[in-house]
Amino acid sequence: LSTKILHANSGNTNQWASDLIGREWQTRFNTQSGRSDFLLPQPGTGQSSSGTSDHFEYLLPPGEFCRLQKGGPPDWEAEAIVLQSGRVWQATGQPFIKVAFPQRRT
């Protein structure tokens, strides 16, 4: 049913998983300010600027898969990213969700 459960991986598999989840346009805001008293006639004066830039970024970057818990002690939990085509998870507002699978019965 087009459901994928993605555990901790490395390299090409992480890239494939991030490509599968997708990208979106994200706007970044930036500001800069500077002051150089020895060059300016009035102490305390300076320059500032601000702007925005748009970037086409991964919804979940490849490196995030390396950070998933692999299981075993001390927590006995394995984490995964669950992706289901055509679904937006209410808890995240994204097409994926991070879940934990307990490895021991309580």
C-alpha positions, 0 to 999 in steps of 0.5 A, spaced: 500 500 500 505 504 498 508 504 505 515 505 507 519 504 513 526 507 513 531 505 519 538 508 520 542 507 514 548 511 510 550 513 504 546 512 497 540 509 501 539 516 505 539 520 499 534 515 495 530 516 501 530 524 502 529 524 494 523 519 495 520 524 501 521 530 496 523 537 497 520 544 497 521 551 497 523 555 503 524 562 504 530 564 509 531 571 512 538 574 513 540 580 516 547 583 517 550 589 521 556 592 522 560 598 525 567 601 524 568 607 528 575 608 526 573 609 518 566 613 520 566 620 521 560 619 527 562 614 532 556 609 533 554 609 526 554 603 521 550 600 516 545 594 516 542 590 511 537 585 510 534 580 505 531 573 503 533 568 499 529 562 496 532 555 497 529 548 494 530 544 500 529 537 502 523 536 507 528 531 511 535 531 509 539 525 508 543 526 514 537 525 519 537 518 517 544 517 520 541 520 527 535 515 528 536 510 534 538 503 532 536 499 538 539 495 543 541 498 550 540 503 553 533 504 551 531 498 547 528 502 541 529 503 534 527 509 530 524 509 523 521 514 518 514 512 516 512 514 509 506 513 506 504 516 499 498 521 498 498 522 506 500 528 510 501 526 517 496 530 522 502 530 527 507 533 523 503 536 517 508 532 513 508 526 508 512 522 513 513 521 521 518 519 526 516 513 530 520 508 535 519 501 535 520 498 542 524 492 542 522 489 549 516 487 552 514 491 558 
